[in-house]
Amino acid sequence: MPYLVLRVIHRLTNRTWRAPALVLVAAAVLGWVLIALFEKPGADIKQPHNYLWYFFVSGTTVGYGDLFPETAGGRIGGAMVVVAGLTAGLMLFAELTLWMAKGRTMKATGHARFHHRDHVVIIGYDRSALRAVVEQLRADPEFVKTPVVSLFWDGQLAGENPDPDLYDVVAFDDTAYERAAMQDARTVLVSARTDDETVRVMLGVCAYLRKHDRPRIHKLAGVQDGGRRSEISEALSLISRDVEPVDIDDPAVVAVAIRNPGVGSIYHNLASTLDSDSSLYRVDVPDDAGEWLRLDVAIFLLQRGSTLLAVGESHLPNARFRLTAQEGETIKGGQSLAIVSPDRPEVPWHALPARQTTA
């Protein structure tokens, strides 16, 4: 029997905060017993709610003096409360301070567990690229308050997180996905050290999400080697058909892909070939060609198997191109067009319908 009692005491006191907590509880109980036994009948301090107030102000050494024991036995109980508050209370405060400091350190070094929801998880850590992506996201009002968690491998982050206001960090280990609350994320981006490693990590990500019945979370796979994009994309499609490849070397493209699932491939195609049989061409409108509504030009090109993508302001090499059309916008000589076409288009400007004007 004594052995069992000792085992129970050991389990209750094997953590540093438990011993002072037990001391405070014991002082509260013994103080209450002594005051209840020795104080005069009807004394205010004997009432439970008043005693709790007395225990609090005396244990914290504030001592308002509105309640106090008047008998010797009651004062012994009061002294026990004061001594327990001075010793055990200070120990608990110190433990609380250490616990808070430890929690901050664990969060800064990637060993804490987060409880975010609808956040962005990025597996892989490159500070400059990560900062650029997060800053792009923050520019969108919908993502101003969206938490970002980055998982890093050994050697990718030395010391504490240098940007705690922008993103949280998680050290990559067997519990990393759980500590990053990946199952509650809105988007998971894998940006590993190589494309082959990205495929392997994405396999584990998809398995984890299926295990937690969250297979539909938006999944992005960062591709580094553009020459192997089709190969990597095919490998990713074998893992899951809803994994979206994205060119990882352009933070703006990555941020757009995070904000708008499914459009990452468009950015890649515009940077190279748009699909298997079309390319992007720049066509200058002759200075004396005339003026037409942008809508009419777009329809005219569509009828000939080409797509008007954007309109440039001039023939200059660094002319600014605008993708979005404005109401009543016109195209005239001296401007340039960005056109998607199987071959370089030869536009018969004379065949374009003249701009319709209203009186």
C-alpha positions as CSV (number, residue, x, y, z in Angstrom):
1,M,0.0,0.0,0.0
2,P,2.7,2.6,0.8
3,Y,4.4,1.7,-2.5
4,L,1.2,2.6,-4.4
5,V,0.8,5.9,-2.5
6,L,4.5,6.8,-3.3
7,R,3.8,5.9,-7.0
8,V,0.8,8.2,-7.0
9,I,2.8,11.0,-5.3
10,H,5.6,10.5,-7.8
11,R,3.3,10.8,-10.8
12,L,1.8,13.9,-9.4
13,T,5.1,15.6,-8.7
14,N,7.3,14.4,-11.6
15,R,6.8,17.8,-13.3
16,T,8.2,20.9,-11.7
17,W,4.9,22.9,-11.7
18,R,2.9,20.2,-10.0
19,A,4.7,20.3,-6.6
20,P,4.1,24.0,-6.0
21,A,0.5,23.6,-7.2
22,L,0.0,20.8,-4.7
23,V,1.5,23.0,-1.9
24,L,-1.0,25.7,-2.7
25,V,-3.9,23.3,-2.7
26,A,-2.8,21.8,0.5
27,A,-2.4,25.2,2.1
28,A,-5.8,26.3,0.9
29,V,-7.5,23.2,2.4
30,L,-5.6,23.2,5.7
31,G,-6.1,27.0,6.1
32,W,-9.8,26.5,5.5
33,V,-10.0,23.7,8.1
34,L,-8.2,25.7,10.8
35,I,-10.2,28.9,10.1
36,A,-13.5,26.9,10.0
37,L,-12.6,25.2,13.3
38,F,-11.2,28.1,15.4
39,E,-12.9,31.2,14.1
40,K,-16.1,32.4,15.8
41,P,-19.4,31.2,14.6
42,G,-20.8,33.5,11.9
43,A,-17.5,35.0,11.1
44,D,-17.4,36.4,7.5
45,I,-14.1,34.7,6.8
46,K,-15.6,31.3,7.3
47,Q,-18.0,31.7,4.4
48,P,-16.6,29.8,1.4
49,H,-16.7,32.7,-1.1
50,N,-15.2,35.1,1.4
51,Y,-12.4,32.5,2.3
52,L,-11.6,32.2,-1.4
53,W,-11.2,35.9,-1.6
54,Y,-9.0,35.9,1.5
55,F,-6.9,33.1,0.2
56,F,-6.3,34.9,-3.1
57,V,-5.4,38.3,-1.7
58,S,-3.3,36.8,1.2
59,G,-1.6,34.2,-1.0
60,T,-0.5,36.9,-3.4
61,T,0.6,39.0,-0.4
62,V,-1.7,41.9,-1.4
63,G,-3.5,41.7,1.9
64,Y,-6.4,44.2,1.7
65,G,-7.2,43.7,5.4
66,D,-11.0,43.5,4.8
67,L,-10.9,39.9,6.0
68,F,-8.5,38.3,8.6
69,P,-8.6,35.6,11.2
70,E,-8.9,36.6,14.9
71,T,-8.1,33.4,16.7
72,A,-4.7,31.8,17.2
73,G,-5.7,28.7,15.2
74,G,-7.2,30.8,12.4
75,R,-4.0,32.9,12.2
76,I,-1.9,29.7,11.9
77,G,-4.1,28.8,8.9
78,G,-3.6,32.3,7.6
79,A,0.1,32.1,8.0
80,M,0.2,28.8,6.0
81,V,-1.7,30.6,3.2
82,V,0.8,33.5,3.2
83,V,3.9,31.3,3.3
84,A,2.5,29.0,0.6
85,G,1.8,32.0,-1.6
86,L,5.3,33.4,-1.1
87,T,7.0,30.2,-2.0
88,A,4.8,28.0,-4.2
89,G,3.2,31.0,-5.8
90,L,6.5,32.5,-6.9
91,M,7.6,29.0,-8.1
92,L,4.5,28.7,-10.2
93,F,5.0,32.2,-11.7
94,A,8.6,31.3,-12.6
95,E,7.4,28.1,-14.2
96,L,4.8,29.9,-16.1
97,T,7.4,32.4,-17.4
98,L,9.7,29.6,-18.4
99,W,6.9,27.8,-20.1
100,M,5.9,30.9,-22.1
101,A,9.6,31.5,-23.1
102,K,9.9,27.8,-24.1
103,G,6.7,28.1,-26.2
104,R,8.1,31.1,-28.0
105,T,11.4,29.4,-28.6
106,M,9.7,26.3,-30.0
107,K,7.6,28.4,-32.3
108,A,10.6,30.3,-33.5
109,T,12.7,27.2,-34.1
110,G,10.0,25.1,-35.8
111,H,9.1,22.7,-33.0
112,A,5.7,24.1,-32.0
113,R,2.3,22.8,-33.1
114,F,0.0,25.2,-34.9
115,H,-3.8,25.2,-35.1
116,H,-4.4,27.3,-38.1
117,R,-7.3,26.8,-40.5
118,D,-7.6,27.8,-44.2
119,H,-3.9,28.6,-44.3
120,V,-1.1,28.0,-46.8
121,V,1.5,25.3,-46.2
122,I,4.7,25.6,-48.1
123,I,7.1,22.6,-47.9
124,G,10.6,23.9,-48.5
125,Y,12.3,27.0,-47.2
126,D,14.1,29.7,-49.3
127,R,13.8,32.9,-47.4
128,S,14.0,35.4,-50.3
129,A,11.5,33.4,-52.4
130,L,9.2,32.8,-49.4
131,R,9.2,36.5,-48.5
132,A,8.4,37.4,-52.1
133,V,5.5,34.9,-52.3
134,V,4.0,36.0,-48.9
135,E,4.3,39.7,-49.8
136,Q,2.5,39.0,-53.1
137,L,-0.2,37.2,-51.2
138,R,-0.6,40.0,-48.7
139,A,-1.3,42.4,-51.5
140,D,-4.6,40.6,-52.1
141,P,-7.3,41.7,-49.6
142,E,-8.5,38.1,-49.4
143,F,-5.1,36.9,-48.2
144,V,-4.1,39.7,-45.9
145,K,-4.7,37.6,-42.8
146,T,-4.1,34.2,-44.2
147,P,-1.5,32.4,-42.1
148,V,1.5,30.8,-44.0
149,V,3.5,27.9,-42.6
150,S,6.8,26.9,-44.1
151,L,8.3,23.4,-43.5
152,F,12.1,23.4,-43.7
153,W,14.7,20.6,-43.9
154,D,18.0,20.4,-41.9
155,G,20.3,23.2,-42.9
156,Q,17.6,25.4,-44.5
157,L,17.0,27.5,-41.4
158,A,19.7,28.3,-38.9
159,G,18.5,29.6,-35.6
160,E,15.1,31.2,-35.2
161,N,12.6,32.3,-37.8
162,P,13.8,35.7,-39.1
163,D,10.4,36.8,-40.3
164,P,7.8,35.8,-37.6
165,D,5.4,38.4,-38.7
166,L,5.2,37.0,-42.2
167,Y,5.1,33.2,-41.7
168,D,5.5,30.4,-39.2
169,V,8.1,27.6,-39.5
170,V,8.0,23.9,-38.8
171,A,11.0,21.6,-38.8
172,F,10.5,18.7,-41.1
173,D,10.2,15.4,-39.3
174,D,7.6,12.6,-38.8
175,T,5.2,15.0,-37.1
176,A,5.7,18.0,-39.4
177,Y,2.5,17.6,-41.3
178,E,0.4,17.3,-38.2
179,R,2.2,20.2,-36.4
180,A,1.6,22.4,-39.5
181,A,-2.2,21.4,-39.4
182,M,-1.9,20.4,-43.1
183,Q,-5.2,18.7,-43.1
184,D,-6.9,22.1,-42.4
185,A,-5.0,24.1,-45.0
186,R,-6.5,25.7,-48.1
187,T,-3.3,25.2,-50.2
188,V,-0.2,23.0,-49.9
189,L,2.8,23.9,-52.0
190,V,5.7,21.5,-52.3
191,S,9.0,23.3,-53.2
192,A,11.6,20.7,-52.5
193,R,15.3,20.8,-53.2
194,T,15.0,19.0,-56.6
195,D,12.1,18.1,-58.8
196,D,12.5,14.4,-58.1
197,E,12.3,15.2,-54.4
198,T,9.2,17.3,-55.0
199,V,7.5,14.2,-56.5
200,R,8.4,12.0,-53.6
201,V,7.2,14.6,-51.0
202,M,4.0,15.2,-52.9
203,L,3.3,11.4,-52.7
204,G,3.6,11.7,-48.9
205,V,1.4,14.8,-48.8
206,C,-1.4,13.2,-50.8
207,A,-1.2,10.0,-48.7
208,Y,-1.5,12.2,-45.5
209,L,-4.5,14.2,-46.9
210,R,-6.3,11.0,-48.0
211,K,-5.7,9.6,-44.5
212,H,-7.4,12.6,-43.0
213,D,-10.2,12.5,-45.7
214,R,-9.1,15.8,-47.2
215,P,-7.9,14.9,-50.7
216,R,-9.5,17.9,-52.3
217,I,-7.2,20.5,-50.7
218,H,-5.5,22.6,-53.4
219,K,-2.0,21.0,-54.1
220,L,0.8,22.8,-55.9
221,A,4.1,21.2,-57.0
222,G,7.0,23.6,-57.7
223,V,8.9,22.7,-60.8
224,Q,12.5,24.0,-61.1
225,D,13.7,22.5,-64.4
226,G,11.4,23.8,-67.2
227,G,12.9,21.2,-69.6
228,R,11.5,18.4,-67.5
229,R,8.1,20.0,-66.8
230,S,6.2,17.5,-68.9
231,E,8.0,14.6,-67.3
232,I,7.4,15.9,-63.8
233,S,3.8,16.8,-64.6
234,E,3.2,13.2,-65.8
235,A,4.7,11.8,-62.6
236,L,2.6,14.1,-60.5
237,S,-0.6,13.1,-62.3
238,L,0.1,9.4,-61.4
239,I,0.0,10.5,-57.8
240,S,-3.1,12.6,-58.1
241,R,-4.7,14.2,-61.0
242,D,-5.5,17.4,-59.1
243,V,-1.9,18.2,-58.4
244,E,-1.0,21.5,-60.2
245,P,2.6,22.1,-61.4
246,V,3.9,25.6,-61.1
247,D,7.1,27.3,-62.0
248,I,8.8,27.9,-58.7
249,D,11.4,30.4,-59.8
250,D,8.8,33.2,-60.2
251,P,7.2,34.3,-56.9
252,A,4.5,36.3,-58.7
253,V,3.4,33.2,-60.6
254,V,3.5,31.1,-57.4
255,A,1.3,33.7,-55.6
256,V,-1.2,33.8,-58.4
257,A,-1.4,30.0,-58.5
258,I,-2.1,30.0,-54.7
259,R,-4.8,32.6,-55.0
260,N,-6.4,31.1,-58.1
261,P,-6.2,27.3,-58.3
262,G,-5.7,26.0,-61.8
263,V,-4.1,29.1,-63.5
264,G,-0.5,28.2,-62.8
265,S,-0.2,26.3,-66.1
266,I,-1.3,29.4,-68.0
267,Y,1.6,31.4,-66.8
268,H,4.0,28.6,-67.7
269,N,2.5,28.3,-71.2
270,L,2.7,32.0,-71.8
271,A,6.4,31.9,-70.9
272,S,7.1,29.2,-73.4
273,T,4.7,27.5,-75.8
274,L,1.0,27.9,-75.2
275,D,0.2,24.4,-76.1
276,S,1.3,21.7,-78.5
277,D,0.5,23.7,-81.7
278,S,0.4,27.4,-80.8
279,S,2.8,30.1,-79.8
280,L,2.7,33.7,-78.7
281,Y,3.5,36.4,-81.3
282,R,3.8,40.1,-81.2
283,V,2.3,41.8,-84.3
284,D,2.7,45.6,-84.9
285,V,-0.3,47.4,-86.3
286,P,0.9,49.6,-89.3
287,D,0.8,53.3,-88.5
288,D,-1.7,54.0,-91.3
289,A,-3.8,50.9,-90.8
290,G,-6.9,52.6,-89.4
291,E,-8.8,52.2,-86.1
292,W,-11.2,49.5,-84.9
293,L,-13.0,48.4,-81.8
294,R,-10.9,45.9,-79.8
295,L,-13.9,43.5,-79.8
296,D,-14.1,43.5,-83.6
297,V,-10.4,42.8,-83.9
298,A,-10.6,39.9,-81.4
299,I,-13.6,38.4,-83.3
300,F,-11.8,38.9,-86.7
301,L,-8.7,37.0,-85.4
302,L,-10.8,34.2,-83.8
303,Q,-12.4,33.6,-87.2
304,R,-8.9,33.0,-88.6
305,G,-7.8,30.6,-85.8
306,S,-5.9,33.2,-83.7
307,T,-6.5,34.7,-80.2
308,L,-6.0,38.3,-79.2
309,L,-4.3,38.1,-75.8
310,A,-3.2,41.7,-75.1
311,V,-2.8,45.1,-76.6
312,G,0.4,47.2,-76.5
313,E,0.5,50.9,-76.4
314,S,3.1,51.4,-79.1
315,H,5.7,49.7,-81.4
316,L,8.5,50.3,-78.8
317,P,10.3,47.2,-77.6
318,N,9.4,47.9,-74.0
319,A,5.8,48.9,-74.7
320,R,3.3,48.2,-72.0
321,F,0.7,45.5,-72.8
322,R,-2.7,45.4,-71.3
323,L,-4.6,42.1,-71.1
324,T,-8.0,43.4,-69.8
325,A,-10.2,45.2,-72.3
326,Q,-11.9,48.5,-71.4
327,E,-15.4,49.5,-72.5
328,G,-15.4,50.9,-76.0
329,E,-11.6,50.3,-76.3
330,T,-10.2,50.8,-79.8
331,I,-7.0,49.5,-81.6
332,K,-5.3,51.8,-84.1
333,G,-2.2,52.1,-86.1
334,G,1.0,52.5,-84.2
335,Q,0.0,49.9,-81.5
336,S,1.1,46.3,-81.1
337,L,-0.9,43.1,-80.4
338,A,0.0,39.9,-78.5
339,I,-1.6,37.1,-80.5
340,V,-1.8,33.4,-79.9
341,S,-1.6,31.5,-83.2
342,P,-0.2,28.3,-84.7
343,D,2.1,30.3,-86.9
344,R,3.1,33.9,-87.1
345,P,-0.1,35.6,-88.2
346,E,-0.4,37.7,-91.3
347,V,-3.3,40.1,-90.5
348,P,-5.1,41.5,-93.6
349,W,-5.7,44.9,-92.0
350,H,-7.7,46.1,-95.1
351,A,-10.2,43.3,-94.5
352,L,-11.1,44.4,-91.0
353,P,-14.5,46.1,-90.7
354,A,-14.3,49.8,-90.2
355,R,-15.0,51.1,-86.7
356,Q,-18.7,51.8,-86.2
357,T,-19.5,55.3,-84.9
358,T,-22.7,56.7,-83.6
359,A,-24.0,60.1,-84.2
